[in-house]
């Protein structure tokens, strides 16, 4: 039961090449400017959004130079995004943000160029919808994690390559990492002797890049629940070595590999997730393992401050966002006071009855 996303493509290499020349130069200049402070992944998102907008401008708006586009024409574009491209509110806001950032760049940085001298950001005049979740969140249970990893382990008896799928899940639920972060944990930064928190966690020998502001993101050490991860990891290293030797691949540090022995890519993990969804009849996606990790630590009683530190968040508010326990599944100290009050009320009533 993999997630299904509507996708209508309006860009082609031919259309992108036909974009009005000043618009192409404007985007190229802005992306160079952006790359000084933003990550490569962020720059790619902006470029994709600009390709979509300027291909729409080519097809439906006479390929106008950006500085000549009117508010009502921008309204037409965002209506197209909603009606034709089926944008969710979140996707709408992302596109809006990209065009507004480009407009701010023109207004603040290119005002000395004659054609942009009187330019003003009109994108911010376009009303944005309220961001809201468009997909139902998957709350995966410990029993489902056990069932899925055992099924994959059983499949690996016929095809040893599959064992790493189970390891990927185990590492994700043991470290609470995002998809790309899980792949950035490599063999050279894992050491059985490098531990933290009374030896319960492995801690990576070096920091890895995680999501955050700036070109390099936020560099963090990652903590991995030792006893959950190590047995699977040691078993996989033996299988991994054999696969790489059979394919004549020189040793590298990626834990997860393709069938040819080369480092695995994010697209392969997404394909695995679709397969897992079918196996379990549950919508499984890599980020649900991050929720599982926080929920698991919360369920067993770790303090929110400690969970915050382990994951690397700047605020403990994030713990409550990722903790999927229902309120009735959590421990509340105040409930003891209610129990005491009810017991006292019961004793008082019994005492009154006896006096009568």
Secondary structure in CASP SS format (residue, H / E / C, confidence):
PFRMAT SS
TARGET T0000
AUTHOR 0000-0000-0000
METHOD secondary structure of the structure
MODEL  1
X C 1.00
X C 1.00
X C 1.00
X C 1.00
X C 1.00
X C 1.00
X C 1.00
X C 1.00
X C 1.00
X C 1.00
X C 1.00
X C 1.00
X H 1.00
X H 1.00
X H 1.00
X H 1.00
X H 1.00
X H 1.00
X C 1.00
X C 1.00
X H 1.00
X H 1.00
X H 1.00
X H 1.00
X H 1.00
X H 1.00
X H 1.00
X H 1.00
X H 1.00
X H 1.00
X H 1.00
X H 1.00
X H 1.00
X H 1.00
X C 1.00
X C 1.00
X C 1.00
X C 1.00
X C 1.00
X H 1.00
X H 1.00
X H 1.00
X H 1.00
X H 1.00
X H 1.00
X H 1.00
X H 1.00
X H 1.00
X H 1.00
X H 1.00
X H 1.00
X H 1.00
X H 1.00
X H 1.00
X H 1.00
X H 1.00
X H 1.00
X H 1.00
X H 1.00
X H 1.00
X C 1.00
X C 1.00
X C 1.00
X C 1.00
X C 1.00
X H 1.00
X H 1.00
X H 1.00
X C 1.00
X C 1.00
X H 1.00
X H 1.00
X H 1.00
X H 1.00
X H 1.00
X H 1.00
X H 1.00
X H 1.00
X H 1.00
X H 1.00
X H 1.00
X H 1.00
X H 1.00
X C 1.00
X C 1.00
X C 1.00
X C 1.00
X C 1.00
X H 1.00
X H 1.00
X H 1.00
X H 1.00
X H 1.00
X H 1.00
X H 1.00
X H 1.00
X H 1.00
X H 1.00
X H 1.00
X H 1.00
X H 1.00
X H 1.00
X H 1.00
X H 1.00
X H 1.00
X H 1.00
X H 1.00
X H 1.00
X H 1.00
X C 1.00
X C 1.00
X C 1.00
X C 1.00
X H 1.00
X H 1.00
X H 1.00
X C 1.00
X C 1.00
X C 1.00
X C 1.00
X C 1.00
X C 1.00
X H 1.00
X H 1.00
X H 1.00
X C 1.00
X C 1.00
X C 1.00
X C 1.00
X C 1.00
X C 1.00
X C 1.00
X C 1.00
X C 1.00
X C 1.00
X C 1.00
X C 1.00
X C 1.00
X C 1.00
X C 1.00
X C 1.00
X H 1.00
X H 1.00
X H 1.00
X H 1.00
X H 1.00
X H 1.00
X H 1.00
X H 1.00
X H 1.00
X H 1.00
X H 1.00
X H 1.00
X H 1.00
X H 1.00
X C 1.00
X C 1.00
X C 1.00
X C 1.00
X H 1.00
X H 1.00
X H 1.00
X H 1.00
X H 1.00
X H 1.00
X H 1.00
X H 1.00
X H 1.00
X H 1.00
X H 1.00
X H 1.00
X H 1.00
X H 1.00
X H 1.00
X H 1.00
X C 1.00
X C 1.00
X C 1.00
X H 1.00
X H 1.00
X H 1.00
X H 1.00
X H 1.00
X H 1.00
X C 1.00
X E 1.00
X H 1.00
X H 1.00
X H 1.00
X C 1.00
X C 1.00
X C 1.00
X C 1.00
X C 1.00
X E 1.00
X E 1.00
X C 1.00
X C 1.00
X C 1.00
X C 1.00
X E 1.00
X E 1.00
X E 1.00
X C 1.00
X C 1.00
X C 1.00
X C 1.00
X E 1.00
X E 1.00
X E 1.00
X C 1.00
X C 1.00
X C 1.00
X C 1.00
X C 1.00
X C 1.00
X C 1.00
X E 1.00
X E 1.00
X E 1.00
X C 1.00
X C 1.00
X E 1.00
X E 1.00
X E 1.00
X H 1.00
X H 1.00
X H 1.00
X H 1.00
X H 1.00
X H 1.00
X H 1.00
X H 1.00
X H 1.00
X H 1.00
X H 1.00
X H 1.00
X H 1.00
X H 1.00
X H 1.00
X H 1.00
X H 1.00
X H 1.00
X H 1.00
X H 1.00
X H 1.00
X C 1.00
X C 1.00
X C 1.00
X C 1.00
X C 1.00
X C 1.00
X C 1.00
X E 1.00
X C 1.00
X C 1.00
X E 1.00
X C 1.00
X C 1.00
X C 1.00
X C 1.00
X C 1.00
X E 1.00
X C 1.00
X C 1.00
X H 1.00
X H 1.00
X H 1.00
X H 1.00
X H 1.00
X H 1.00
X H 1.00
X H 1.00
X H 1.00
X H 1.00
X H 1.00
X H 1.00
X H 1.00
X H 1.00
X H 1.00
X C 1.00
X C 1.00
X C 1.00
X C 1.00
X C 1.00
X C 1.00
X C 1.00
X H 1.00
X H 1.00
X H 1.00
X H 1.00
X H 1.00
X H 1.00
X H 1.00
X H 1.00
X H 1.00
X H 1.00
X H 1.00
X H 1.00
X C 1.00
X C 1.00
X C 1.00
X C 1.00
X H 1.00
X H 1.00
X H 1.00
X H 1.00
X H 1.00
X H 1.00
X H 1.00
X H 1.00
X C 1.00
X C 1.00
X C 1.00
X C 1.00
X C 1.00
X H 1.00
X H 1.00
X H 1.00
X H 1.00
X H 1.00
X H 1.00
X C 1.00
X C 1.00
X C 1.00
X C 1.00
X H 1.00
X H 1.00
X H 1.00
X C 1.00
X C 1.00
X C 1.00
X C 1.00
X H 1.00
X H 1.00
X H 1.00
X H 1.00
X H 1.00
X H 1.00
X H 1.00
X H 1.00
X H 1.00
X H 1.00
X H 1.00
X H 1.00
X H 1.00
X H 1.00
X H 1.00
X H 1.00
X H 1.00
X H 1.00
X H 1.00
X H 1.00
X H 1.00
X H 1.00
X C 1.00
END
